[in-house]
Amino acid sequence: MLQRLSALFIGPFVLIHIAVMIYAVQGGLSTGEILSRTQGSIFWFIFYATFVVAVSVHSAIGLRVIVHEFLGLKGFALSTLTWSICVILLFMGGRAVIAVTIL
């Protein structure tokens, strides 16, 4: 259920992200100009932080199913792997969000 719920968030986030990127590129904005608009913005921080959480949860659950089906891993080892993947993705995504919105 959590994977389906996260997918409900991911779809609109991807569409908004792509639309904004197309707008920025067609508008001739440079990387520096884009960053100047996102840095210090609470809106973009919340948007991308929520996006990262949804993708991290969704991906970890999906990889859990794949690892279980193909490698036969179960129980504590499977849960540990799933949580580890989720934490790694949250950390990496969080750093990117901070770099784009806060610094």
C-alpha positions as CSV (number, residue, x, y, z in Angstrom):
1,M,0.0,0.0,0.0
2,L,2.9,2.4,0.8
3,Q,4.4,1.8,-2.6
4,R,1.1,2.7,-4.3
5,L,0.7,5.8,-2.1
6,S,4.2,7.0,-2.9
7,A,3.5,6.4,-6.6
8,L,0.5,8.8,-6.4
9,F,3.0,11.5,-5.3
10,I,5.7,10.6,-7.7
11,G,3.6,11.0,-10.9
12,P,2.6,14.6,-10.4
13,F,6.1,15.5,-9.0
14,V,7.8,14.1,-12.1
15,L,5.4,16.0,-14.4
16,I,5.9,19.3,-12.6
17,H,9.7,18.8,-12.5
18,I,9.8,18.1,-16.2
19,A,7.5,21.0,-17.1
20,V,9.7,23.4,-15.0
21,M,12.9,22.1,-16.6
22,I,11.4,22.5,-20.1
23,Y,10.3,26.0,-19.2
24,A,13.7,26.9,-17.8
25,V,15.6,25.5,-20.8
26,Q,13.3,27.1,-23.4
27,G,13.6,30.4,-21.4
28,G,17.3,30.3,-21.8
29,L,18.0,30.1,-18.1
30,S,21.5,29.1,-17.2
31,T,22.3,26.7,-14.3
32,G,23.3,29.7,-12.1
33,E,20.0,31.5,-12.9
34,I,18.0,28.4,-12.0
35,L,19.9,28.0,-8.7
36,S,19.4,31.6,-7.9
37,R,15.6,31.0,-8.2
38,T,15.5,27.8,-6.1
39,Q,18.0,28.8,-3.3
40,G,16.2,30.1,-0.3
41,S,12.8,29.0,-1.6
42,I,10.8,27.1,1.0
43,F,8.4,26.0,-1.7
44,W,11.1,24.3,-3.8
45,F,12.6,22.8,-0.6
46,I,9.3,21.2,0.4
47,F,8.5,20.2,-3.2
48,Y,11.9,18.4,-3.7
49,A,12.1,17.0,-0.1
50,T,8.7,15.4,-0.5
51,F,9.7,14.1,-3.9
52,V,12.9,12.6,-2.5
53,V,10.9,10.9,0.4
54,A,8.4,9.4,-2.0
55,V,11.0,8.2,-4.5
56,S,13.2,6.7,-1.7
57,V,10.2,4.8,-0.2
58,H,8.9,3.7,-3.5
59,S,12.3,2.5,-4.8
60,A,13.2,0.6,-1.6
61,I,10.0,-1.3,-1.6
62,G,10.3,-2.1,-5.3
63,L,13.9,-3.3,-4.9
64,R,12.7,-5.4,-1.9
65,V,10.3,-7.3,-4.1
66,I,12.9,-7.8,-6.8
67,V,15.6,-9.0,-4.4
68,H,13.2,-11.4,-2.7
69,E,12.0,-12.8,-6.1
70,F,15.4,-13.2,-7.7
71,L,17.7,-13.8,-4.8
72,G,15.3,-15.5,-2.4
73,L,16.4,-13.2,0.5
74,K,13.9,-13.0,3.3
75,G,13.3,-12.0,6.9
76,F,15.8,-9.8,8.8
77,A,18.3,-9.7,5.9
78,L,15.7,-8.5,3.4
79,S,14.4,-5.9,5.9
80,T,17.9,-4.7,6.6
81,L,18.7,-4.3,2.9
82,T,15.4,-2.5,2.3
83,W,15.9,0.0,5.1
84,S,19.5,0.5,4.1
85,I,18.6,1.3,0.5
86,C,15.8,3.7,1.7
87,V,18.2,5.5,4.1
88,I,21.0,5.8,1.4
89,L,18.5,7.2,-1.1
90,L,17.1,9.6,1.5
91,F,20.6,10.8,2.4
92,M,21.7,11.3,-1.2
93,G,18.5,13.0,-2.2
94,G,18.5,15.1,0.9
95,R,22.0,16.4,0.1
96,A,20.8,17.3,-3.4
97,V,17.8,19.1,-2.1
98,I,19.9,21.1,0.4
99,A,22.4,22.0,-2.3
100,V,19.7,23.2,-4.7
101,T,17.5,25.0,-2.2
102,I,19.5,26.1,0.9
103,L,23.1,26.7,0.1
